[in-house]
Amino acid sequence: MAVSPIKSVGIIGLKSELEKVINVCGSSGVFQPDDPLNFYSDTRGFSPVTDRNPYTEPLADFTETLSAAGITPQIVDASDLIDSDEQILDRVKAMDGELERLVVNKADLDQRIDQCRRSIEEASHFTGIGVNFDKILECKFIKANFGRLPRESYEKLDKYKDNPYVSFFVCTEDDTHYWGVYVTPIDKSSDIDRIFSGLYFERCDIKEYHGTPEQSIEILKDHLSALSEDHEVASSKLDSYYKYNKNDIDKYFSKISEMELYSGIKKNAMIYNKSFILVGWVPAKSADKLVARLEEIDSIECSLSDGSEELKHSPPVKLKNNFFSRPYEFFVDMYGLPCYNEPDPTLFVSLTFTVLFGMMFGDVGQGILVSIIGFLMWKFKRMDIGKILIPCGIAATLFGFVYGSVFGFEHALDPLYNSIGLKSAPLPAIESATTLVIIAAGIGVFLVFLAMLLNVISSLKRRDFGRALFSPSGVCGIVFYVSLIAGMLLSLFGIQIMNVFYVICLIVIPVILIYLGEPLSKLINGEKNWKPEKWGEFLVQSFFELFEAMLSYITNTMSYLRIGTFVLVHAGMMLVFFTLAGLIGAEGSVPYIIMIVFGNCFVIALEATLVTIQVLRLEYYELFSRFYVGDGRAFKPVRLERRR
């Protein structure tokens, strides 16, 4: 509905009080810092604050340790902590150190358990060969290498059949490898190892094996059991520590997160001699309270000014809409937020989008399902589009009563209409094709006119009088568009008003003013250099721009014919599925019902997506392009958000 009033606040004080100031500004949750250099014409002697944020590294270390421990801290209210900054850092460091010790111990056990399991698996590939690993390791004249060889490499061993030292003894095999051993004299080991390395042989370390493979497996299993017990103890210690210290972890994590966030405000401050300057934005309703808190600090002076007086500094925008329009801020934000001195189009979007969606997707049953799906999308997935689909589905349901369609059944509501004295639905889709197209064209004319009217209002609010008067969407454009449409419509009914005087005054003159709109706009806005540098170049360029503008009146209006087209497409798609259902089974049979259910699901999924895209296109290209600038920036105060 509107942009919330905002004020700029300038804060000046001694550098020694900067920490107190940023804590007040941060804890307020309503302060957004800005660059002071943009607010002062003479910035000589200004220097930025170069102090390192002392909380960034401790917070990063603590966060990393918590993540490694599988702990997700909650952001809680930590205002009751009376510790000093140093005490908070010491407490965080202590918890971080203890958690890290427990995490490292558990991680070490995890690694040892994984290694033990791999060793057991590897040893299982050599069972049955009747060798003793300890004796093999004691050999002084031969070397035995246990491991696995890819199947492709095993087949290449034939190339070395003339070398008596290249032999691979297979113990077991799997889908990709042969597991076994090759034996070589010590003096030949370098050459033989090089050959097997080229064959991608992967060696197993047998130093941790003792006795036969079977004995090694039993020893490793006992070791694994002991490691698992140690791991349970380590996990229990970590869980117990977190359970006992959960409140402190959450509270101190929240506190140091706040301190790190608030300390970041300092990078926007500027130092001048022994003083600092900090500039930011605050909602008008919270400004006095913040200033009162700041001025309680010694040496601090604050100044406030309305956002309307600081337009050259691009005040941030905070939208203020009712419960119905608020979800549609999602679409406005996608396109671009309004400037501070520009009307918020959210209410306009919410009304037009909902109505157009309902007209193009009119079906009682499917509309109800769309609302339910939208509710579930928001409830469980927090998807913004879900909140928008709820009213859109309701609109589709209402228009479904106009078209008489319930899950594609075009005559399901005939008894209802008969009971109120109607033979059928007011606008059955297939039978009312021409009427729907005419209505769609009428809607297009009305919305284009409304968009141009909004452009005049928006331009006047921004004090851009030239755009309000001479742009294709300004007063001249409205006069031309309305006069042309009115003249054409009245002529269809035999009323001829388009005489020479009418054409010259209401059509030709507005077109000429639009053609000369650029210099006239500069002139009326008080710009000194309003004349074009090269008149010839200007006249040629303006001609093509005028041609594009005239063409846009036609294309923008005709684009709304898609409203009527989609009504027919919706009915046509359901007719196709009813025809297919009739081909595979009698009405009421199981195959018939399955096809109708599938058809409805298909149409809801496909057409809801297409209708959303098409309505959004109408909003952005046919309406927004005529009245909306959308160069605003969002109001994002320094605030630590709690996790949902």
N, C-alpha and C positions, 0 to 999 in steps of 0.2 A: 504494500500500500504506500509506503513512504521510506525515505532514508532517515535513520535516527540522527537527531542533531548531535554534533560533535564539536569539541573545542580543542584548540591547541593550547598547550601549557608550556611556558618557558620557565626553567628553574635555574637560578644563579646562586652560588654560595661558595664557601671556602672549600678547597680541595680536601681538607681533612674530614669534611662531613659527607663526602661522596658516598661512602659505604652505607651510611644511614639512609641517605636519599634513595639509593637504588633498592634497599630493602623495603622501604615504604612503598615505592612505586611498584615493585614486583609483587609484594604481598597484597596490594589492592586488587590485583587481577583485572584492572581496567586500563592500564597504561601501555600504550604502544610507542616506543621510542622512534625518533626520526633523526635525520642528519642535520645538526645545527647549522652547518655551512650553507644550507639552502635558505635559512631564515635571516641571515645577516649579510648585509651588503659589503661590509668591511670586515674581512676575516684575517687580517694581518695580525700576527702574534698568537693565533689559535694553533694548538697542537693536539693531536689525538692522544687518548689514554692508551699507553702501551703496556700496562700491567698485565701479566699473565693471569688467566683465570685459575686461582689456586685449587679449585674444586673439580676441574675437568678430569685430571688424571686419577685422583682417588675414586671418583664416581665411575670412570671407565673400568678401573681395576675391580671395583666391587661388583659392578654389573657383569663383568666377564666371569668372575668367580661364582656368582649366583647362577649364571647360565650353565656353567660347567657342573654345578651341583644339582641342576634340574629344578631350581627354585625360581618362581615367578613372583617377585615382590609386588605388593599392592601399594598404590599411592593412597596414603591416609593423612588425616589431619595431625600435623606434628607441631602445632602451635603451643602445646603445653611443655615442650622441651625447654628447660632453662639452662642447658649447657652452653658454654661459650663456644665460639667457632673452633678453637683449638681442641676443646674437649670432644666436640662432635667428630672432628677429623681423627682424633686418637681412637675414639670408640669404633668408628667405621674401619679404621686400619686394623684394630684388634679383631673384629668380627671377620674381616676379609682374610687375615692371616690364619685364624683358626679354621675357617671354612676351607681355605686353600689347602691346609695340611690334611684335612679329612678327605678332600676331593682327590688330592695327589695320591694318597694312600689307597683309596678305592680304585683310582685309575691304574695304579701300578699293579694291583691285584687283577684287575680286568685284563691287563696286557699279559700277565703271567698265566692266567687261566686260558686265554686264547692260544698262547704259545704251547701250553701243555696239551691242549686239545689237538692242535695241529701235529704235534709230535706223536700223539697216540694214533692219529689217522695215518701219518706217514709210516710209522712202525708196522701198522696192520698190513701194509703192502708187501712186507718182507717175511711174514710168518710162513713157516714150513720149509725154510731153506736150510735149517739146521746149523747156523753159524753162531759164533759167540762174538758179540761186538767188542768186548774188552780185549780178546785175543787178537782180533783183527787190528785194533789200534796199536797193539804191542809189536806188530810185525816191522822188521827193520829193512827187509829187502824187497818187499812188494807193497803196493798201495792199492786199496780197494775203495772205490767211490760208489756209494749208493745214491740212487735218485730216479728220475723219470726222463724218458725220451719221447718226443712227439712221434706219433705213428708215421708221419711222412718221413721223419729223419731215420726211423728204424729201417725203412725200406731202402734207404741210401747206403746202409752198411755194406751192401754187396760190392760197392765200389772199393772197399778196403779189405776184400777177402784174401788178398795176397799178403796182407800184413797180419802176422800171427798174434800181434799184441792188441789188435782192435777186435775185441769180442765183447758182446753185451749179453749177460745172462738174465733172462726175463723171469721175474717172480710172479707178478700179477699184471693185469691190464684193465683199463677202463675205456670209455668211449673215445678219449683223445690221446692217451699216453700208454706207454709200456713202462712198468716199474721194475727195476732190477739193479744189477751191479756190473761194473767192469773192473778187471784186475790188470795191473801193469807193473812191471819191474820199476824200482825207484829211478834207475838211470834212464828209463824211457818215458817216465811219467809226464814230463813237460810236453813232449810231442803228442802223446796220446791224449792228454788233457786238452791240447789245442784242437785236435780233431773233433773230440766230443763237444767242445764248446761251440765249434762251428756247426754242429748238428743240434744246437739248442738244448743240450743236456742240462737239467736242473738238479744240482747236487743237494742231498739231504745231510744235515749235520748230525752225525751219529755219536758225538762226544757225550751227549746226555743219555745215551742208551747203555744199559748194562746187562750182560748176559745175553741170552737168546732174544729174538724179537718178542716171543711170547712173555718172557720174564720182564722185558723192558716195558711192555704194555701194562702188566700188573703193577710194576713200580710206579709208572706214570699215573695210573688210575688212583693209586693211594695218594700220590702227591696232589692230584687234581681235587680229590676229596678234601684234603687238608686246606688247599687254597680256597675252595668253595666255602668252607667253614669260616676262614679268615675274612672272606669277602662279605659274608653275612654279618659278621661282627662289625666290619667297617661301615657297611650300609646302615646298620642299626645305630652306630655312633653318629653318623651324619644325620639320620632322621631324628634322633633324639635331640641333637643340637638344634636343628631347625625348629622342632616342636617346642622346645623350651625357650628359644630366643626369637620366635616368629614375630611377636609384637615389636620387639626392639629392631629386628631386621627391617620390617615394614616402615617403622617410624623413622629410623635413622636413614634408610634409603630415601624416603620421601623428603626428609630434611635436607640431605646433601644434594638431592636433585633440585630442590627449590633454590638452595644457595648457588649452585652452579648456573641455574637458569637466570636468577636475578643478577649474578655477577656479570653475566653477558651483556647487561644493559650498559656497562661501563664503556664498551667499544663505541657507543653512540655519543658519549660525552666528549667535550672538547675542553682543554685546559688553556686558561688565559692568566698568565702570571701565577698567583697563588689561588686563583679561583677556578671554578668549573662552570660550564654551561651545558645544560641538558634540555632538549626539546622533545615533545611527544604529543600524543593525541589521547583524549579521554572522552567518554560519553558525557554529554552536557549534564545529565542528571547526576553524574558521579563527580563532576569536576570540583565543586565547592568542598565536598568531603575530603577529597584527595589533597587539595590545596591546604585545607585546615590542618591535616596531619603533617604535611611537609613544613608548614610554617612554625610548627612546634619545635623544629630543629633550629638551633642557634645559627645565625648568619644566613639563613635560607630566605630568598625572596622569590615569589612566583608571580607570573602574569598570565592571564587568560584572554583568549580572543575566539570569537565564533568561527566555525568552519567556513561560513559564507564570506568572511572577511579574509580568508586565507586560501582562496581558490587557486591562486598561482602555485601553491605548494601541494596541490592535489590531496585534499583531505581524504583519509580512508573512509570506506563506506560500510555501514552496518545496516542491513535491511531489517525492516520492521513490518511484518505481515501477520494477518490473522491465521487461525488454525487451518482454514481451507486453502489459502494461497501459499502458506509457508513451504509445503513440499515442492512447489514449482520453482522455488529459488534455485533448485538443482539445475533447471534448464537455463535460467538467467545467468547463473554462474558459469555454465558451459560456454555461453556466448561471450560474456564479459559483464562485469558489474557496472551499474550506472555510475556516472560521475556524481560528485557530491551535489552539484546544482542541477542534476538531471532527474526527472521523475522516475520512480521505480516502476518498471513494467510488469512486475510479478503478478499483480491482480489481473491485469489485462491478459497475460499469458494463461493464468489459471482458468479464467472464464472461457476464452476462445479455444484453448487446447481441449478442455473437457467437452465443450459442446461439439467441436468439430470431430473429435474422436468418437463421441456417441453417435453422431449422424452417420459416420462412415462405417461403424461397426455395430449397427443397430440390430440386436437380437436379445430377447429377454433371457433365455437360458444361458447363452454364452456370456452375456454381460455379467450375470450373477457369478459365473465361474471366474471371469477375469477379476472381479472384485475380491473373490476368495483367494485366488492365486496371488494377487497383489498384497493382501493382508499377510499371507504366509511368507512371502518374500521379505517383507519388512520385519515380521515377528521373529523369524528364525535366522535370517541372513543379514538383516539390517541393510537391505538394498534400498537406496533412495527411490528408485523407480517403482518399488512396491507401493509406497505411499501415494504415488501419482496414479497407479492403476486402480486403486480403490474407487475414487470418484469417477474415473473414466469408465469403469465397469458399470457403475450406477447409471451414468449418462447413457451408455449403450443399452442398458435394460429399459430405460424410459423411451428411448427412440425405437426399441424393439416393439413396444406397444403401438407406436405410430405405424410401423411397417407390418405388424402382425406376425412377426417371426419368433418362433420358440425352438431353438436348436435346429433351425432350418425348416421347420414345419410352418408353412405360410398360412395355414388355415386353422391352426390349433386354437386361436383365440376368437374364432368366429362366433361361438356361443356368447362370449362376453360382449362382443360388439352388437349382436342381435338383441341382447337384453337391454341395451341402452338406445335401441332404435337405429343402429347402423347395419348395413348389409355386410360390410367387411371392414378391414383396417382402413384408416384414413388415407394412407399412402402405401399400398402394397408395392413392393420394389419393382417387380417385373412389369406390372400393368401401368405404373406411373413413371416410366423412364423419362419421358419428355418433361413432365412436371418437376422431377427431381433435378434435371439438368438446369431448368430455368431457375429453380430455387437456389441451386449452387451458384449460378451466375449472379443472382441478386445478393447472396451472402458475400461474394467476392467484391462487388461494388461497394457494399456497406463497409466491409472491413478495410478496403483500400482507402475509402474516404475517412474512416475513423483513424487510420494510421497517419494520414496527412494532417488531420486535426491535432493529433497528439504531437506531431512534429512541430506545429505552430506553437503549442503550449510549451513544449520542451525548449524550443529555441528562444522563446520570450523569457523563460526562466533562466536560461544561460546568458540572456541579454545579447543574443546573436540575432539582431533584428533583420539583417539581410537574409539569413536562411529562412526566417519566419515568413518573409514577404516574397522573395524572388526565387527560391529553390523550387524544383519540380514537385516537391511535397509541401510547399509553403502556400500562402494565400493565393498566389497566382495559379499554382497547380490545382488547388481546390476549385477555384472559379472555372478554370478550363475543363477539368474532369467532370464536375457536376453539370456544367452547362452542356457539354457534349453528350453526356449520358441522358440528361433530361430531354434535350432536343430530339435525340434518336428515339427514345421511348414514346414521347408524345406524338411523333410522326407516325409511329406504328398504329396509333389509335385515331389517326386522321387529324390531329391537331398540329398545325404547322406554325411553329414559333421561331424557326430558324431563318429570320429575314436578315437583310444586310446589316441593320443596326445590331441585332443580336449577335451575329457572327463576328462583326468587327470588335464590339465592346467586350464580349464575354469569351471569345475564342482567340481571335487574332492578337489583340493587345496583350492578354496574359502570356501568349506564346512568345511575343517579342520581348516582354519583360523577363521571362525565363531565359531567353537567348542572351540577353545582356545582364544576366543575374550576377555574374562575378564582379564586374566593376561597380554595379549598383549596390551590391551587398557591402563592398568595401567602403563605398561612399557614405551609405547610411549608418555604417558602424563607426564612422569617424576616422577611418584610416587615411593617412595623407597620400600615400602612393596608391591611389585607387585606379589610376589609368593604366591600361596594358602597355607594356614596353613596345610591342609590335602589334598594331591593330590588325594587320592582315593575318598574321599567325593566330591571333585571338579569335577573329571571326570564323576562320576555317575550323579551328578546334571546337569552338562553341557550336558550330553547325552540327558536327558529329555528336557532340554531347547532347544537343537538343534532339537529334534523331533517336539517340539511345533512350532518352527520357520519354519521348512520345511512344516508342516501342514498348517501354516498360509498363506504361498504362495498360496496354493491351495484354501483354504477357502476364502481368500481375493479376489482372482480372480473370483471364482465361484459366490461370492455374487453379482457380477454385472450382473449375468444372470437375476436377478429380474427386470432389466430395460426392457428387451424384454418381460418378463412374464407379467409385468404390462400393457404394450401396448396391449397384447392379452386379459388381464383381462378387460381392459377398453372397448375394442370392444365387448367382450363377454357379459358384463353386459348390454350394450346398445342393443345387439341382443336379450337378454332375454325380455327387456321391449318392443321391437318391436313385439316380438312374442305374448306377453300378450295383446298388443294393437290390434293385428290382431284377437285375440280370442274374444274380447269384442265389436268389431265394425269394420266396413269397413274403409279402408284407407280414411282419410279426414273427417270422422264423428267426432262428438263431443266427444264420449267416447274414440275414438282412439287418438285424440289430447290431451285430458286430461291425458291419460296414458303416452304419449310421454313426455309431460311437466313434469309430476311427476317423470318419469324415469330420465330425465335430472337433475332435482333438487336433486334427491336422489344420483345420481352418482357424481355430483359436490360436495355435502356435504361429502359423504363417501370417495370418492377416493381422493379428495384434501387433506383430513386429512391423509389418509393412505400413499399417495405419499410423503407428507411432512415428515412424520415419517420415512419412508423408506430411503429417500434421506439423511435425517439427520443422520440416522444410518450409512449409507455408509460413510458420512463425518467423523463422530466421531470414528467409530470402524475400518473401513478399511483404512482410509487415515491418520487421526490425530494420530492414534496409532503408525504410522511409522515414523513421522517426528516432531511431535509437543509435547512440554513439557507443556506449558500453566500454569506455576507457577507464573506468574506476578501478580502484584497488581495495582489497578487503581489509577490514579492521581486524587486526590480529594482535590482541594485547598479550603481554608477557604473562602467561598463566600456565601453571602445572596442571594438566588435565588428568583427572582420575580415570582409570581403566573401567570400561563398562563390564 
